[in-house]
């Protein structure tokens, strides 16, 4: 497993090894023992899988607040997406900064998004599937969002985004009172 640090401490890009032949490939997308040896010790309790039919679909920027805050390990099962994490920990020296990575079915990359970060993505191919592991269960009372276009992220798509009503109505980062605090 290749692990790349990003400019945001805790946000990592993981690229599992692939073993392929003329039939396709095999890959371990998560191995608790291997990653624990690299200092990544997470207890995932839920796997999520969604499909976005249209190019330019934006989902996010989402978070789940304490006491049900979630770390996420995100990968693309089919298609292509631009995946982002934004630091929203009050007092953090990187508050409001973001990291983005192209996740595709072909490149096999994954983005590790820790608690205290927004998560979102835009689809780059039709019928894009995203699969992600979470360290806490979905809790609707802790579910939140920040407006997708308020963090300076160059989403790079043509036309109008495809948004849910929740995402379209989310507050801007400048108007957001984060429930997360940087613990330095």
PyMOL commands that set and color helices and strands:
alter all, ss='L'
color gray80, all
select helices_A, chain A and resi 32-36+140-142+165-168+173-175
alter helices_A, ss='H'
color red, helices_A
select strands_A, chain A and resi 2-5+12-15+18-21+24-27+46-52+58-64+72-78+80-87+89-90+98-104+109-113+117-123+128-134+143-145+180-181
alter strands_A, ss='S'
color yellow, strands_A
deselect
rebuild
show_as cartoon
